[in-house]
Amino acid sequence: MADISFVRTEMLPEKTPPATSVGLIGWMRENLFSGWFNSILTVVSLGFIYYVLAGVLPWMFQSSWTANSLSQCREAISAAHGEGASGACWAVVRERYLQLIYGFYPDHLYWRPNIAFLLTLAALAPILFSALPRKMLWLAVVAPFAVPWLLWGGSAWLPLSAALGFVLGYGAFRGVSQLNGSLAAIIAGVAAPVLWWMLLAGPFAALVQSILPVGIEPVESRAFGGFMLSITIGVVAIVCSLPIGIVLALGRQSNLLIVRTLCIGFIEFVRGVPLITLLFVASTLLNIFMPPGTNFDIILRVMIMVTLFASAYMAEVIRGGLAALPKGQYEAADSLGLDYWKAQRLIIMPQALKISIPGIVSTFIGVFKDTTLVSIIGLLDPLGLSNAIRADANWNGIVWELYGFIALMFFIFCFSMSRYSMFLERKLQTGHR
Amino acid sequence: MKKTVFLGALTVAGLAAGAAAAGTLDDVKARGKLNCGVTTGLVGFAAPDANGVWNGFDVGMCRAVAAAVFGDPAAVEFVPTTGKTRFTALASGEVDMLARNTTWTFSRDVDLKFEFVGVNYYDGQGFMVPKALGVSSAKELDGATVCIQTGTTTELNLADFFRANNISYEPVPIETNAEAQQQYLAGACDVYTTDASGLAATRASFEDPSAHVVLPEIISKEPLGPLVRHGDSEWGDVARWTLNALIAAEELGVTSANIDELAKGTNNPEINRLLGSEGNLGEMLGLSADWAVKAIKAGGNYGELFEKNIGENTPIGLARGLNAQWTDGGLLYSPPFR
């Protein structure tokens, strides 16, 4: 023991880590070059990225924004970047971006879709972000009537008389529920507005309009096109499909035989048919069934079909959320003495919907992108318009620039939806699974 | 009870259908607008410009009919239709006429119950190859890969042609013309085949058009014309004679430039009858006396329409060929106006 020649008696001060394991170099060593295999992969990936960018970036930036036709573009690019240089002809986007956004909407009325879009966003905001003042929810009540009026124009009394239907329905519900049971009240609450809309709303609006004309310039559905069309169809389908989907999902789990059968039949039928088939039904079959001269707006038909389609998928997504809830939650709700609707509203749905958020948002994104299918039935959505623009002799032969622009716009919308869903998941994270 | 209501509704619908089908001209006049079915976009034939105004050779036909009926070439609602929706759109009454590069065939005329009112463009299926391929005739294309749009008559024509000449080919199916251009330029196929007018337009859009040749063989007859529904001959007559008026105007030397002068009366009785200063042809059609004047003024006579939209001074650069007047060796031949 006496051989011990050195015993450290004090702590050494901390040394800074070696230069190769901190900062950029350290990060790269750890993440990119942590072994010979990963190093090879890194080098190969970098080579690939360089290869892609070396092809795309010069094409993107050796471009012409000012030309008036494809051939002028080519001349301008070879003049600026030397013979044989190939570049993007963004001039087509400069000339046609308004058309790609608004379609054939009259240009002195562009403010109307703009306001409608902002109003939609403002109406959705208090629903999407609970931090906003609750008074903004009134916008969500007004928007469903104001937005179509802004887009299609016409008499201001029509949306008002449509809104009156809801007031009537609520009145009928309250009136009957005092006299009779809740089922009768629900039936009355649904039947009264439907009868009103189908039989009386139109004549009523026309009557009031003839007494006190208030309105803005009407715009026909044919004028709709481009992203405006996609967004209109997409927003309607998204907003309507969620409540319909919830009802269908509940109906599918119901104990009432007829309700259950109807819901299962609807969901399975719609999910078993491609969307494009439904669109063809909307555009051609309905036309043949209805007497000539019937003016059943094509965009309305498409909206209904897309909404039904989205609802069926939504119902299954929500059913997944319902199935994931432990049975104890249902029993707990029952033991508290809550009736069916209260149990759904207070206990089941908040949890089931939270579980289904990623699925719901995926369905939304899918529906929004599916709206491009309407180009096949002759509606000029952005993809349909890209074809129409290419049919202009000046721009014949342009492909990537138009598709690039359209893809960018779709990416912006879909990416923000996806980010919102992640935000919502984080916010609703309660820690127990 | 329910059944009766349903049947009653059907009857009403049927009656309404019958009533509506009885007088397209009256319907159009009452509506104040012509609903004209066009393509969703075909170079030279129909395309919206940056302001959303439709232009093109087929569009000119729509405008001429609108002008004949209303005196206003802008009184047209253009309804874009795809190859899949065009016939139902017409049959269901969504559009009053189709002017949409549709080939006049037996089955479309007879089986689908449409009435082709004439031919406004004689087209035919052709081939385009890169010059580097060194081919000068379609019969030398043995073993070639061919880009072809699926679901069109071109597919059938191609198979027939190659079988008749006992040579083989490999089809590369594609969906749209734009896709075909990309595939062809990328070398995915040696040959691109579609209507000759489409080939010319496609070739014109290439960076170096001279590196590609359109082969001389035309392997099919594609008479393209406007069409209306069966069973309403009055309306069919309006469309037919508007087209004939445009053709006859070119033959008689009536242009949009000199028409005002000629409409006052000339010493050529045919021109006088056409332009309404003599006789009552307009009245017979149910239109005003100067219907043809307005139709011709809308976009010019046939020749002017052709030159403006697809003729040799446009990027598409089509020669008149079969579409010249019969006096110039073409096939255009309007029945006389008397």
HADDOCK unambig.tbl for C-alpha pairs under 7 A between the chains (distance, minus, plus):
assign (segid A and resid 95 and name CA) (segid B and resid 50 and name CA) 6.58 0.50 0.50
assign (segid A and resid 96 and name CA) (segid B and resid 50 and name CA) 5.80 0.50 0.50
assign (segid A and resid 99 and name CA) (segid B and resid 50 and name CA) 6.77 0.50 0.50
assign (segid A and resid 104 and name CA) (segid B and resid 52 and name CA) 5.45 0.50 0.50
assign (segid A and resid 284 and name CA) (segid B and resid 85 and name CA) 6.77 0.50 0.50
assign (segid A and resid 284 and name CA) (segid B and resid 88 and name CA) 5.78 0.50 0.50
assign (segid A and resid 284 and name CA) (segid B and resid 89 and name CA) 6.91 0.50 0.50
assign (segid A and resid 287 and name CA) (segid B and resid 92 and name CA) 5.60 0.50 0.50
assign (segid A and resid 288 and name CA) (segid B and resid 92 and name CA) 5.28 0.50 0.50
assign (segid A and resid 291 and name CA) (segid B and resid 13 and name CA) 5.15 0.50 0.50
assign (segid A and resid 291 and name CA) (segid B and resid 14 and name CA) 6.81 0.50 0.50
assign (segid A and resid 291 and name CA) (segid B and resid 16 and name CA) 6.33 0.50 0.50
assign (segid A and resid 291 and name CA) (segid B and resid 17 and name CA) 5.24 0.50 0.50
assign (segid A and resid 292 and name CA) (segid B and resid 17 and name CA) 5.39 0.50 0.50
assign (segid A and resid 292 and name CA) (segid B and resid 20 and name CA) 6.46 0.50 0.50
assign (segid A and resid 292 and name CA) (segid B and resid 92 and name CA) 6.06 0.50 0.50
assign (segid A and resid 292 and name CA) (segid B and resid 93 and name CA) 5.48 0.50 0.50
assign (segid A and resid 293 and name CA) (segid B and resid 93 and name CA) 6.85 0.50 0.50
assign (segid A and resid 376 and name CA) (segid B and resid 82 and name CA) 6.74 0.50 0.50
assign (segid A and resid 377 and name CA) (segid B and resid 82 and name CA) 6.34 0.50 0.50
assign (segid A and resid 377 and name CA) (segid B and resid 85 and name CA) 6.16 0.50 0.50
assign (segid A and resid 378 and name CA) (segid B and resid 40 and name CA) 6.41 0.50 0.50
assign (segid A and resid 378 and name CA) (segid B and resid 80 and name CA) 5.51 0.50 0.50
assign (segid A and resid 378 and name CA) (segid B and resid 81 and name CA) 4.75 0.50 0.50
assign (segid A and resid 378 and name CA) (segid B and resid 82 and name CA) 5.30 0.50 0.50
assign (segid A and resid 387 and name CA) (segid B and resid 41 and name CA) 6.11 0.50 0.50
assign (segid A and resid 388 and name CA) (segid B and resid 40 and name CA) 5.75 0.50 0.50
assign (segid A and resid 388 and name CA) (segid B and resid 41 and name CA) 4.21 0.50 0.50
assign (segid A and resid 388 and name CA) (segid B and resid 47 and name CA) 5.66 0.50 0.50
assign (segid A and resid 388 and name CA) (segid B and resid 48 and name CA) 6.57 0.50 0.50
assign (segid A and resid 389 and name CA) (segid B and resid 47 and name CA) 6.97 0.50 0.50
assign (segid A and resid 391 and name CA) (segid B and resid 41 and name CA) 4.90 0.50 0.50
assign (segid A and resid 391 and name CA) (segid B and resid 42 and name CA) 4.68 0.50 0.50
assign (segid A and resid 391 and name CA) (segid B and resid 43 and name CA) 4.11 0.50 0.50
assign (segid A and resid 391 and name CA) (segid B and resid 47 and name CA) 5.40 0.50 0.50
assign (segid A and resid 392 and name CA) (segid B and resid 43 and name CA) 5.65 0.50 0.50
assign (segid A and resid 392 and name CA) (segid B and resid 47 and name CA) 5.53 0.50 0.50
assign (segid A and resid 392 and name CA) (segid B and resid 49 and name CA) 6.84 0.50 0.50
assign (segid A and resid 393 and name CA) (segid B and resid 43 and name CA) 5.58 0.50 0.50
assign (segid A and resid 393 and name CA) (segid B and resid 44 and name CA) 6.49 0.50 0.50
assign (segid A and resid 393 and name CA) (segid B and resid 315 and name CA) 6.59 0.50 0.50
assign (segid A and resid 396 and name CA) (segid B and resid 205 and name CA) 5.66 0.50 0.50
assign (segid A and resid 397 and name CA) (segid B and resid 178 and name CA) 6.88 0.50 0.50
assign (segid A and resid 397 and name CA) (segid B and resid 205 and name CA) 5.29 0.50 0.50
assign (segid A and resid 397 and name CA) (segid B and resid 206 and name CA) 6.97 0.50 0.50
